[in-house]
Amino acid sequence: MKHYLKSITLVILILPLFMLLSCETEKDVDVNSEIREAEESEHIAIESIDTTSDKIKIGFSMDTLEEERWLKDRDMFKEAVEALGAEVEILAANGNDAIQILHAETLIDQGVDVLVVVPYNAESTAAIVDKARLSDIKVISYDRLVKNADVDLYISFDNEQVGEMQARAITELVPKGKYVYIGGADTDNNAHLFKKGVFNILQPFIDQGDITVVYDQWTKDWTPLNAFKNMEEALIANNYEIDAVIAANDATAGGVIEALDALGLAGEIPVAGQDAELAAVQRIVDGTQTMTVYKPIKTLTDTAAALAVELAKGELVIGDRTINNGKYEVPSILLEPIAITKKNIDTIIADGFHSKEDIYRQKGN
């Protein structure tokens, strides 16, 4: 049963929680240690939503706000939920699995009607779904699929198609040669989908002997720094002879291009990314990044907000397909991505995703 708390400002102290949970399994102790370590440097201040209101309350548990893309998701989702007359509480774990689980527990205790989750770890986030189920709270897996859990709905883009768009764009430019694949975080289900899509396109070229993937590595936590290190390693291992690079997103593409730039190779080797981050689109204009994939986030946030409210009202929500998450076939809605090169940057501008002035750095070109 949901707990309805009075509207007050709470400061969540992790140490007492750690003491209560310390008798659990060794795995649980490790998780709680992460929470305690995080709290040693910074308390997590959480303001309670007004649980005395009759409004629908949506909880949004996010992996991170450290990338430009996720800031847009946060702001647009909040705007979309409030436009529907509902309330939303948004908490971001900044890439900490234990903190995200704690956040989800907090939202559940606050009595949200629906919990929307962007999982940091596709596997361990199943614990969040299980806890929500015990409180009769519906769960939407947002952008990334939670594995092995009874998720009510999965809303994202066709991420396998994203990888196919990346590989198709690069193979059109470089049909033969040595390829490097810089993947995303191994803990993120989307990273595996992107990679699957990329190799759907690359495999026939590989089988023909036209393309050789000389380096293929995941990038811990999706960080540009780790992507930079991966690219340096790839270059050294191949005597700096690389013909093309496909990176799992624009942040990792940025790290790749920084490594190439250090050797004077930026713009010489085609690089693909995805997310249509401003810096990436600027690099496309400059000629150092070949393409990105634009995923209209407003469509995603508006759809997720509308369906969250419908679920909160007890309405039946049916996806346009199902996707197996390791436990069952999850009702899913997958939106269409758009490949972006220098030729069609106006698509992003027309959508208001980035302004012409920002893309061209106030040059107005």
Disulfide bonds with the S-S distance in Angstrom:
none
